[in-house]
Amino acid sequence: MKVIYTKSAQNELERFHSVKEKQLEDIIRREKYVLGDEVIEITAADIKKAERKFYVAESNFKKPLTSMLLKAYSVLGLLMIIGGFFYNELKILFEGDPIQQMLVLSGLALSLASLIANYFLKLKRQRMEMHENKYEDIVSKLRDDT
């Protein structure tokens, strides 16, 4: 599929390109600045290194949240089913030894916290990869146009 830019779109694309170029220069300038140097030489390796700090923000964050809520409700439902089957054993457990209760509840809390943290890290990695891919697509389009 061929993409055609209008004159105003080309102007906006040039503006976008110059803004991103300035941001790239600022990132590299902060990393390579040495007191007393008047000139900073930018290499291809510098650009590749700084490129990871760019991403395009997407405004639709509702989909991952909805998916997460549905998974949380399904896990909660399964836990309620299991609790219903083992109600008498759970009742004895909570009326029993306080040290045993503490160990069980601590283990449960630790497991749930680690599962939730792992899920959020996975979600964050997926979003960052998605943003990096979108930025790479934009950069490749800009390079193709020039």
Residue frames relative to the residue before (quaternion, step in Angstrom):
aa qw qx qy qz dx dy dz
M 1.0000 0.0000 0.0000 0.0000 0.00 0.00 0.00
K 0.3015 -0.7574 0.5581 0.1549 3.55 -0.85 1.01
V 0.2353 -0.7602 0.5936 0.1198 3.54 -1.03 0.88
I 0.1003 -0.7880 0.6068 0.0263 3.54 -0.86 1.01
Y 0.2303 -0.7748 0.5786 0.1088 3.56 -0.86 1.03
T 0.4108 -0.6616 0.5633 0.2762 3.55 -1.08 0.77
K 0.6886 -0.4680 0.3436 0.4344 3.57 -1.28 0.21
S 0.6705 0.4806 -0.3049 0.4759 3.60 0.92 -0.85
A 0.6304 0.5202 -0.3350 0.4687 3.60 1.06 -0.69
Q 0.6275 0.5237 -0.3342 0.4693 3.60 1.03 -0.73
N 0.6440 0.5134 -0.3190 0.4689 3.58 0.99 -0.82
E 0.6658 0.4931 -0.2948 0.4760 3.56 0.96 -0.89
L 0.6339 0.5258 -0.3209 0.4677 3.59 1.05 -0.74
E 0.6346 0.5100 -0.3214 0.4837 3.59 1.03 -0.74
R 0.6376 0.5137 -0.3217 0.4754 3.59 1.00 -0.80
F 0.6388 0.5248 -0.3075 0.4711 3.56 0.97 -0.92
H 0.6582 0.5162 -0.2990 0.4593 3.55 0.93 -0.93
S 0.6789 0.4833 -0.3021 0.4629 3.60 0.91 -0.86
V 0.6248 0.5259 -0.3389 0.4672 3.61 1.05 -0.71
K 0.6816 0.4716 -0.2870 0.4803 3.59 0.89 -0.92
E 0.6190 0.5337 -0.3449 0.4616 3.59 1.05 -0.67
K 0.6452 0.5075 -0.3124 0.4780 3.58 1.01 -0.81
Q 0.6403 0.5128 -0.3229 0.4721 3.60 0.98 -0.80
L 0.6329 0.5277 -0.3186 0.4685 3.57 1.02 -0.82
E 0.6594 0.5017 -0.3034 0.4706 3.57 0.93 -0.88
D 0.6421 0.5242 -0.3233 0.4565 3.60 1.00 -0.79
I 0.6427 0.5186 -0.3203 0.4641 3.58 0.97 -0.85
I 0.6928 0.4652 -0.2757 0.4771 3.57 0.86 -0.98
R 0.6197 0.5512 -0.3405 0.4429 3.59 1.02 -0.79
R 0.6594 0.5039 -0.3080 0.4652 3.59 0.97 -0.84
E 0.6993 0.4738 -0.2752 0.4590 3.58 1.01 -0.76
K 0.7922 0.3527 -0.1627 0.4708 3.58 0.94 -0.85
Y 0.4565 0.7183 -0.4436 0.2808 3.60 1.21 -0.18
V 0.0481 -0.7559 0.6529 0.0008 3.52 -1.00 0.98
L 0.5297 -0.6529 0.4385 0.3176 3.56 -0.84 1.00
G 0.7792 0.3080 -0.2540 0.4833 3.56 -0.81 1.03
D 0.6070 0.5417 -0.3678 0.4504 3.62 1.18 -0.37
E 0.2912 -0.7642 0.5552 0.1514 3.53 -0.98 0.90
V 0.7681 0.2716 -0.1289 0.5654 3.58 1.19 -0.60
I 0.1329 -0.7572 0.6345 0.0803 3.53 -1.04 0.83
E 0.2497 -0.7668 0.5765 0.1317 3.55 -0.76 1.08
I 0.1975 -0.7815 0.5853 0.0880 3.56 -0.79 1.07
T 0.1617 -0.7911 0.5866 0.0622 3.54 -0.80 1.08
A 0.6763 -0.4712 0.3664 0.4316 3.55 -1.31 0.17
A 0.6240 0.5401 -0.3364 0.4536 3.58 1.06 -0.73
D 0.6219 0.5363 -0.3370 0.4605 3.60 1.06 -0.73
I 0.6601 0.5048 -0.3031 0.4664 3.56 0.97 -0.87
K 0.6563 0.5038 -0.3170 0.4637 3.59 0.93 -0.86
K 0.6521 0.5133 -0.3102 0.4637 3.58 1.02 -0.81
A 0.7116 0.4502 -0.2551 0.4753 3.60 0.93 -0.92
E 0.5426 0.6512 -0.3878 0.3621 3.57 1.18 -0.54
R 0.6084 0.5791 -0.3497 0.4150 3.59 1.10 -0.63
K 0.6576 0.5283 -0.3132 0.4362 3.58 1.17 -0.48
F 0.6113 0.5295 -0.3483 0.4739 3.58 1.29 -0.06
Y 0.1618 0.7512 -0.6371 0.0594 3.51 -1.19 0.64
V 0.3957 -0.6875 0.5580 0.2438 3.52 -1.26 0.52
A 0.3520 -0.7557 0.5161 0.1967 3.57 -0.68 1.09
E 0.2083 -0.7600 0.6054 0.1120 3.52 -1.01 0.86
S 0.3978 -0.7631 0.4648 0.2081 3.55 -0.86 0.92
N 0.6529 0.5194 -0.3255 0.4450 3.63 1.18 -0.31
F 0.0915 0.8048 -0.5761 0.1099 3.59 -0.03 1.30
K 0.4366 0.7217 -0.4452 0.3005 3.60 1.24 0.11
K 0.6276 0.5789 -0.3417 0.3927 3.59 0.97 -0.81
P 0.6918 0.4436 -0.3162 0.4740 3.68 0.75 -0.85
L 0.6287 0.5375 -0.3405 0.4471 3.60 1.05 -0.71
T 0.6463 0.5117 -0.3144 0.4708 3.59 0.96 -0.84
S 0.6455 0.5178 -0.3119 0.4668 3.56 0.95 -0.88
M 0.6540 0.5122 -0.3098 0.4626 3.57 0.96 -0.89
L 0.6619 0.5063 -0.3134 0.4553 3.60 0.92 -0.85
L 0.6440 0.5146 -0.3283 0.4612 3.59 0.98 -0.78
K 0.6503 0.4980 -0.3171 0.4781 3.59 0.98 -0.77
A 0.6434 0.5196 -0.3249 0.4588 3.60 0.99 -0.81
Y 0.6579 0.4977 -0.3135 0.4703 3.61 0.96 -0.81
S 0.6507 0.5046 -0.3356 0.4575 3.60 0.97 -0.74
V 0.6424 0.5018 -0.3226 0.4812 3.61 1.00 -0.78
L 0.6448 0.5142 -0.3211 0.4655 3.59 0.96 -0.84
G 0.6438 0.5207 -0.3160 0.4632 3.59 0.99 -0.79
L 0.6507 0.5034 -0.3139 0.4740 3.58 0.99 -0.84
L 0.6416 0.5159 -0.3230 0.4667 3.59 1.00 -0.80
M 0.6420 0.5129 -0.3261 0.4674 3.60 1.04 -0.73
I 0.6282 0.5258 -0.3338 0.4664 3.59 1.04 -0.75
I 0.6638 0.4938 -0.2976 0.4765 3.57 0.91 -0.95
G 0.6381 0.5258 -0.3177 0.4642 3.58 1.02 -0.82
G 0.6427 0.5235 -0.3189 0.4596 3.58 1.05 -0.72
F 0.6641 0.4970 -0.3080 0.4660 3.59 0.98 -0.80
F 0.7894 0.2875 -0.1340 0.5257 3.57 0.95 -0.85
Y 0.1771 0.8350 -0.5061 0.1233 3.58 1.12 0.62
N 0.6783 0.4962 -0.3084 0.4457 3.62 0.81 -0.95
E 0.6594 0.4995 -0.3118 0.4674 3.61 0.97 -0.84
L 0.6516 0.5048 -0.3108 0.4733 3.58 1.03 -0.78
K 0.6217 0.5411 -0.3344 0.4570 3.56 1.05 -0.75
I 0.6507 0.4980 -0.3042 0.4859 3.58 0.99 -0.86
L 0.6369 0.5421 -0.3233 0.4426 3.58 0.98 -0.87
F 0.7280 0.4356 -0.2536 0.4648 3.60 0.84 -0.93
E 0.6764 0.4436 -0.2998 0.5058 3.60 1.21 -0.31
G 0.5901 0.6221 -0.3368 0.3891 3.58 1.30 -0.20
D 0.8505 -0.1547 0.1563 0.4778 3.51 -1.20 -0.80
P 0.4412 -0.7192 0.4645 0.2689 3.64 -0.70 1.00
I 0.6182 0.5362 -0.3565 0.4507 3.63 1.07 -0.62
Q 0.6365 0.5155 -0.3226 0.4744 3.57 1.02 -0.81
Q 0.6284 0.5326 -0.3248 0.4648 3.58 1.00 -0.82
M 0.6613 0.5148 -0.3067 0.4512 3.55 0.91 -0.94
L 0.6639 0.5069 -0.3058 0.4570 3.60 0.92 -0.88
V 0.6647 0.4997 -0.3042 0.4647 3.58 0.91 -0.90
L 0.7018 0.4607 -0.2771 0.4673 3.59 0.82 -0.96
S 0.6304 0.5208 -0.3380 0.4659 3.62 1.02 -0.70
G 0.6549 0.5055 -0.3052 0.4717 3.56 0.97 -0.87
L 0.6465 0.5133 -0.3125 0.4700 3.57 0.98 -0.81
A 0.6653 0.4984 -0.3020 0.4667 3.59 0.90 -0.90
L 0.6564 0.5087 -0.3094 0.4633 3.58 0.95 -0.86
S 0.6568 0.5078 -0.3065 0.4657 3.58 0.95 -0.86
L 0.6754 0.4878 -0.2974 0.4663 3.58 0.87 -0.91
A 0.6492 0.5158 -0.3219 0.4570 3.59 0.95 -0.83
S 0.6780 0.4803 -0.3048 0.4656 3.59 0.92 -0.82
L 0.6360 0.5191 -0.3336 0.4633 3.61 1.02 -0.71
I 0.6633 0.4942 -0.3027 0.4735 3.58 0.96 -0.85
A 0.6559 0.5007 -0.3143 0.4693 3.60 0.92 -0.84
N 0.6406 0.5205 -0.3231 0.4629 3.58 0.99 -0.81
Y 0.6433 0.5237 -0.3193 0.4581 3.58 0.98 -0.83
F 0.6862 0.4792 -0.2932 0.4622 3.59 0.89 -0.90
L 0.6200 0.5217 -0.3472 0.4720 3.60 1.06 -0.63
K 0.6392 0.5143 -0.3172 0.4757 3.57 1.00 -0.81
L 0.6535 0.5116 -0.3053 0.4669 3.58 0.95 -0.87
K 0.6483 0.5138 -0.3110 0.4680 3.59 0.97 -0.84
R 0.6466 0.5135 -0.3181 0.4659 3.60 0.96 -0.87
Q 0.6527 0.5129 -0.3173 0.4585 3.59 0.95 -0.85
R 0.6586 0.5033 -0.3113 0.4647 3.59 0.95 -0.83
M 0.6541 0.5076 -0.3186 0.4616 3.58 0.94 -0.85
E 0.6454 0.5050 -0.3218 0.4743 3.60 0.97 -0.81
M 0.6404 0.5224 -0.3234 0.4609 3.57 0.99 -0.82
H 0.6724 0.4853 -0.2953 0.4744 3.59 0.93 -0.88
E 0.6403 0.5166 -0.3279 0.4644 3.59 0.99 -0.78
N 0.6506 0.5107 -0.3182 0.4633 3.58 0.97 -0.81
K 0.6493 0.5054 -0.3201 0.4695 3.58 0.97 -0.81
Y 0.6519 0.5041 -0.3184 0.4686 3.58 0.97 -0.83
E 0.6415 0.5176 -0.3293 0.4606 3.60 0.96 -0.81
D 0.6258 0.5277 -0.3376 0.4647 3.59 1.05 -0.72
I 0.6528 0.5074 -0.3064 0.4717 3.58 0.96 -0.87
V 0.6629 0.5013 -0.3064 0.4641 3.57 0.90 -0.91
S 0.6647 0.4918 -0.3206 0.4620 3.60 0.92 -0.82
K 0.6225 0.5170 -0.3447 0.4759 3.61 1.07 -0.65
L 0.6453 0.5144 -0.3218 0.4642 3.57 0.99 -0.81
R 0.6627 0.4974 -0.3052 0.4693 3.58 0.98 -0.81
D 0.6459 0.5212 -0.3215 0.4558 3.58 1.03 -0.74
D 0.6671 0.5121 -0.2979 0.4516 3.58 1.07 -0.74
T 0.7108 0.4531 -0.2791 0.4600 3.58 1.07 -0.57
